[in-house]
Amino acid sequence: MSKIFMKSSWGSDDPTRAAMVFGHSAALAKAGHEIRIFLLGEASVLARKAIRDQLFPVGWPALAEQWQSCVDLGVAIEVCDACRIARGITDADLAEFKATIGSPATLVAGIEWADKVIAE
């Protein structure tokens, strides 16, 4: 099985695109792959539960449901530190799902760790 690094910058302004990284990550995890998601830019707002709970992508399950599925499947979620601070995402927001704080260095480390990189 592969180690796959997923990167997304889609946020609440486009719920369908924002949800794709989670739906695809869950499908890959169910198939036995090891998945890590890195959220940056506008995608960092998805770390706030109140935002996730209000996003309903076209043709996909609710974003909160897809997010929880990833967490339940053991998908690691990392949120860019500078991006989340700029958008008011707190440590408490991240603690809800055991997210890690990302940086340019951890982005590079994730890319180097992976067999495959997918940017959504």
C-alpha positions as CSV (number, residue, x, y, z in Angstrom):
1,M,0.0,0.0,0.0
2,S,1.1,3.6,-0.6
3,K,1.7,6.6,1.6
4,I,-0.2,9.4,0.1
5,F,0.1,13.1,1.0
6,M,-3.0,15.2,0.2
7,K,-2.8,19.0,0.1
8,S,-5.7,21.3,-0.1
9,S,-6.3,25.0,0.0
10,W,-10.1,25.0,-0.7
11,G,-12.2,26.5,2.1
12,S,-15.7,27.5,3.0
13,D,-16.1,29.6,-0.2
14,D,-16.4,26.4,-2.2
15,P,-17.9,23.5,-0.1
16,T,-17.7,21.0,-2.9
17,R,-14.1,21.5,-3.6
18,A,-13.3,21.8,0.1
19,A,-14.9,18.3,0.7
20,M,-13.0,16.5,-2.1
21,V,-9.8,16.1,-0.1
22,F,-11.8,14.4,2.7
23,G,-13.9,12.1,0.5
24,H,-10.9,11.0,-1.5
25,S,-8.7,10.5,1.6
26,A,-11.4,8.4,3.2
27,A,-11.7,6.2,0.1
28,L,-7.9,5.8,-0.1
29,A,-7.7,5.0,3.7
30,K,-10.5,2.4,3.3
31,A,-8.4,0.8,0.5
32,G,-5.6,0.4,3.0
33,H,-3.4,3.4,2.1
34,E,-1.7,5.6,4.7
35,I,-3.0,9.1,4.3
36,R,-1.9,12.5,5.5
37,I,-3.8,15.7,4.8
38,F,-2.2,19.2,4.8
39,L,-4.6,22.1,4.9
40,L,-3.4,25.6,4.1
41,G,-4.8,28.9,3.1
42,E,-8.6,29.0,3.2
43,A,-8.8,25.3,3.9
44,S,-7.5,26.0,7.4
45,V,-10.9,27.5,8.4
46,L,-12.3,23.9,8.1
47,A,-10.5,23.1,11.3
48,R,-13.3,25.1,13.1
49,K,-16.2,22.8,13.9
50,A,-18.8,25.6,13.5
51,I,-17.6,26.0,9.9
52,R,-17.5,22.3,9.0
53,D,-21.0,21.8,10.4
54,Q,-22.4,24.4,7.9
55,L,-20.8,23.1,4.7
56,F,-22.8,20.9,2.4
57,P,-21.0,20.0,-0.9
58,V,-23.0,19.3,-4.0
59,G,-23.4,15.5,-4.5
60,W,-21.3,14.6,-1.5
61,P,-22.1,13.9,2.2
62,A,-21.8,16.9,4.6
63,L,-18.3,18.1,5.1
64,A,-18.4,17.4,8.8
65,E,-19.4,13.8,8.1
66,Q,-16.5,13.3,5.7
67,W,-14.1,14.9,8.1
68,Q,-15.2,12.6,10.9
69,S,-14.8,9.6,8.6
70,C,-11.2,10.6,7.9
71,V,-10.5,11.0,11.6
72,D,-12.1,7.6,12.3
73,L,-10.0,6.0,9.6
74,G,-6.8,7.3,11.2
75,V,-6.1,9.9,8.5
76,A,-3.6,12.5,9.9
77,I,-4.7,16.1,9.4
78,E,-2.2,18.9,9.6
79,V,-3.1,22.6,9.5
80,C,-0.7,25.3,8.4
81,D,0.2,27.3,11.5
82,A,0.5,30.7,9.9
83,C,-2.7,30.2,7.9
84,R,-4.8,29.1,10.9
85,I,-3.5,32.0,13.1
86,A,-4.4,34.5,10.4
87,R,-7.9,33.1,10.4
88,G,-8.4,32.8,14.2
89,I,-8.3,29.0,14.4
90,T,-7.3,28.1,17.9
91,D,-5.4,25.3,19.6
92,A,-8.7,24.1,21.0
93,D,-10.2,23.9,17.5
94,L,-7.3,21.6,16.5
95,A,-7.4,19.5,19.7
96,E,-10.9,18.3,18.8
97,F,-9.5,16.0,16.2
98,K,-5.9,15.7,17.3
99,A,-4.6,17.7,14.4
100,T,-1.0,18.7,14.2
101,I,0.3,22.2,13.3
102,G,2.0,22.5,10.0
103,S,4.8,24.7,8.6
104,P,6.7,24.9,5.4
105,A,9.2,22.4,6.8
106,T,6.4,19.9,7.7
107,L,4.9,20.4,4.2
108,V,8.3,19.4,2.7
109,A,8.6,16.5,5.2
110,G,5.2,15.2,4.1
111,I,6.0,15.4,0.4
112,E,9.3,13.6,1.1
113,W,7.5,10.9,3.2
114,A,4.9,10.2,0.5
115,D,5.0,7.8,-2.3
116,K,2.4,9.9,-4.0
117,V,1.3,13.6,-3.6
118,I,-2.2,14.8,-4.5
119,A,-3.1,18.5,-4.5
120,E,-6.8,19.2,-4.5
